[in-house]
Amino acid sequence: MALLEIVGVSKRFIAEGKQMEALKEVSLSIDEREFVCFIGPSGCGKTTLLRIVAGLVEPSSGWVSLDGQPITGPGPERGMVFQEYSLFPWRNVLENVGFGLELKGMDRPSREALSRQYIEMVGLERFEQRFPHELSGGMKQRVAIARALVNEPRAILMDEPFGALDAQTRNTMQTELLRIWSDKRKTVLFVTHSVDEAIYLADTIIIMSARPGRIKDRIEINIPRPRVRTSPEVNGIRDRILQDLRSEMED
């Protein structure tokens, strides 16, 4: 049985008095521990789909379930990492990471001890008393990842988490994310606009069509990690994805 089931999901919005269809009848099964990247043209509904899985947006039709239980709102079994970091500026690293544990009612010594474990996992053990304005973009995203993981969710949902970073930092964060994922082996749903990023990270790449977003292609990546970004195997997959995306732009 798949960990996550997306069945016939459509989403319609009202914009400027007109109905806009963002997603149309999207169905997908995602296994436990699978790393799935979503890629497609701008406005194809990738982020909308991720927010539906997070329980932040309600589908117009269809349904989503985790472990066979319908998703009807946000829950601790799904951790979300946004592009804009979304850290609390008045909390230091330790307090940001432990926020979810605090909401659960965990006592302070226990949550700080657990938070320190995850801060160390993302390589920020010397920065736990720093505030977000004292951190680089990459460090902020490490905090956001630690905050999502500390609650032991079944799935991590990541919406272009490295999109605002410079190229070198982005590559470093991709490698770090794979290291953390290899250790914790959580299911990951990762939205990106970068073909190279998707190929480097994913077990499975879902290519979405232009609006209304539908699943155009599903590509299984069987190349062992760590992957060489310029290998013939990677170049072949890149060409296939770019052809898919190009056909959407031409339609």
N, C-alpha and C positions, 0 to 999 in steps of 0.2 A: 504493500500500500504506500502510495506517495505521501510525503510529509505535507505538501501543499497542493491543493487542487483549485484551479481557476476554471470556472465552467460558464461559458456563454456570457462573459462579462461585457456589457456595453455601458457607455457613459455619455449622457447628453447634458449640455449646459445651455443656459440662456445668456447670450452676449449681445448687448445693444439691441435688445428686443427680438433677436433672432435665435433660433435653436441651432446649436452647434454640436455635432457628434464627434466626440474625442476618441472613443473606442467603440469597436463593433464586433461583438460575438467572439471575444478572445477566450480561448480554452487552452489550458496548459497544466501539465503535471510536473511537479518538481520533487526530486527525491531528497531524502535526508543526506546532509553533508555535501550536496551538490553546489557548485559555484556557477551561477547563471548570470551572464551579462546580457542586458537589453540594449540594442542599438537601432537607430532609425533616424529618419529626417526630423528636423526641428518641428515641434508641434504634433508629433505622431501619437502622443498619449503615453509615453514611457513613464514619465513622472506621475501622471494620473493613475496609471495601473499600480505603481509602487505604493501610492497613497491609499488606494483601495485595499491593497494587501495589509497595509499598516492600520487600517480601520479609521483613517482620517477623512476619507471620502467614501460616500455610499454609492454603489453602482446603480445605474438606472434599471438594469436588468442583469440576470445572472447572479452567481454567488461565488464566494471564496471560502475555503475551509482549511484549517490547520489541524493535523492529527484527527481528521474527521469531524471537527467541531466548527460550525459556521463562525466566520469573523464578522462581528457586528459593531466593533469599535476598537480603539487602541487597547493593547494589553502587554504585560511584561514579557510574554513569550515571543514578542517581536521587538527587536531593537532597531532604532532608526538613526542613521547618520546622514546629515544634510550637507550640502555644498557650503553653506554659509556658517558652518561651525556650531552655531546655536548654543554657545557656552554662556553661563551666567557671569557677567563681568565683575560682580561683587563677590564671587566665590573663587577661592584659589583652586589649583588643580585637584588637590585631595578632596575638597568639598564638592567640586563639579562631578568628579567620578562617582562619589558616594551618594549623589542626590537621589537616585532611584531607590537605593537601599534605605535611605532616610524615610522616603515615602512609605516604604514597606513596614516601617516601625522598628528596624534593626537598631540595637543600641550603638552608641557612638564608638566604643572601643572595637566592637566586632566589625562595624562597617568600615572603619579606618584601616583595620588590619587587612580586610579583604580588598579594599580599594588600593592599598599599597602593592598588593600582589599584581594587580592589573596595570598599575602605573609602571611597575618594574617590567612587566611583559612588553609594554610599548616603548620602553627605553627612556622613561622620564623620571626615574627615581630621584634624581637630584633637583627636580623642579616642582615637587609637590606643593610647595608653599608659594609658588608664583601665581600671578593673576593673568587672565587671558591677554591683557594688553602688553604683557611682558614676554609673550611667546610668539614665535614665527608661525606662519600659516601651517606648515607641516606639523609643528608641535601641537597646534590647536586641534588638528584632525586626529592626532594620536590620542589626545585627551578624549575627543568625541568617540573614538573607537573603544577606548577603555571603558568609558561610561556606558556604552551599549553592551559590552561583553560582561561587565561585572554583575549584571542581573541574570546571567546564565539563560539568555533567550534561546528558543529553538531555531530562530532565523534572524539574520542581520539584513536589514534593508538599507541600501546605500545609494543615495541620489547624487550622482556626479561628485563624489566626495573630494576628488583631487582636481576638479575643473579649474579652480582658482589658483592653482600652484604653478610655479615655473617648471619648465620641462625637466630639469635635473632633479628637483625635489619630488616631482610627480613620479619619475621612474623609481626613486628611492622608496617612496611610499607604497608603490605597487609591490615591490619586493618585500617590504616590511609586512604588508597586508597578507601576502601569501605565507610568510613565516608564521604569523599569528594564526591564520586559518589552518595551516598544517598542524599546529599545536592543538587548537580547540575544535577544529572540524565542524564548525557550525554551517548550516545552510546559508548561503549568501545570494541575495538578489541585488545586482549592481547595475545601475543605469549609467551609461556613458555615451559620449559623442565620438570617442576615439576608437577607431578600428584597431590600432596597435594595442591599446590598453585592453580591449576585450579579448584579443587573441592571447595576450600574455597572461591574463588572469584566469580565464573561464574554463570550466569543463564543457559548458554548453553556451552557445551564443544564439539568442533569439533576435532575429531581424524583423523589425516592424515596418509596415507599409506607411505611406503618407496618410494623413488624416482622411477618414477615420481610421485609427490605428487597428491593424489586424496583424496576425502572425504571418509573415511572408515566407520565412525560412527558419529552420532550426539546424544548427551546425554543431555536431559533437567534435570536440577537440581532443584527440587521442595522442597528442605530442607530450612526451614526458617533461616534467618540470625539473630544474629551471629551463625555460625555453629561450632559445637564441632568436632574438627578434628579427634577424636577417637570414634565417635558415631557409632553404628551398621549401620545406613543409609549411612554414609560417607564411612565406610569400604566396604560396598557392591558395591558402585560406584567405589571405588579405585580398587577393584578386577576386575571389568568389564573392566576398562581402561587398567590395567596392562595385562589382557588377550589379549586385542586387540593389544597392543604394542608388546607383546611377540610373537604373531602370525606373526607380520610383520618381526621381527628379524629372525624367523625360516623359512620364505618363501625363 
